[in-house]
Amino acid sequence: MTSVENRNSPIWRDENLLIVCTVEGYAHRHNMTTRETLKLFREYGVTGAIRQCYGTLHTQDIDETVYFAEDYIEARRK
């Protein structure tokens, strides 16, 4: 399967939806804009981590994924 086909797969779309919800939840919780949150997520590689852990994260409440993003960033700031 090519990378374009992968990006059109239902899993890829589901991962994207989870990332969008996490960005919005994180932005709301930390009183940040979506743009600021996306920049932070890129800086620390949060979206890749969410994709790697999608199998578990998609079964959890969205708050758990926001906590995951917070913990992931905090661990890399040290």
Residue, then its C-alpha position, 0 to 999 in steps of 0.5 A: m500500500t502506498s502512503v497516499e492509500n494509507r492516508n485515505s484509510p479509515i484508520w488514518r481518518d480515525e487517528n486524525l479525528l482523535i488528534v483533532c479532538t486532543v488538540e481542541g481539548y488540550a487548547h481548551r484546558h490550557n487556555m491556548t489557541t488551536r494554532e499554539t497547541l498545534k505548534l506545541f504538539r509539533e515541537y514535542g512530536v505528540t501527534g506521532a505518539i498519538r498515532q503510535c498509541y492509537g490502538t489503546l487511546h481510541t478506546q479511552d475517553i478523550d480526556e485520557t488522550v489529553y492527559f496522555a498529551e500533557d504527560y508526553i510533553e511534560a516528560r520531554r520538557k525535563 
